[in-house]
């Protein structure tokens, strides 16, 4: 016979130590994928969800279609009304909002209102 007795004795496939060594590269690949791909995606999704939950009236937002506007009203947990132009309001799903550009600063808003009021008074005097 051409096959020796040593090969017929066993392959060692079911040996626990060799099985661990065979699966070790697969386990390492999964660990690398978890830390480089899965975990950052979960963190990004969580940050986006927190951002959407914190939407308030006056926030400047960008929608999924690239439309810039400011939140004028929070209708429900799923919808907000966004002002996209003078007198133009659009109802938008919260999930379609991709980012919040700037949170309004209450002190800055008061200063701007005072400046507008002062400019109106000066215009009315003339």
Secondary structure, 3 states (H helix, E strand, C coil): CCCCHHHHHCCCCCCHHHHHHHHHHHHHHHHHHHHHHHHHHHHHHHHHHHHHHCCCCCCEEEECCCCEEEEEEECCCCEEEEEEECCEEEEEEHHHEEEEEECCCHHHHHHHHHHHHHHHHHHHHC
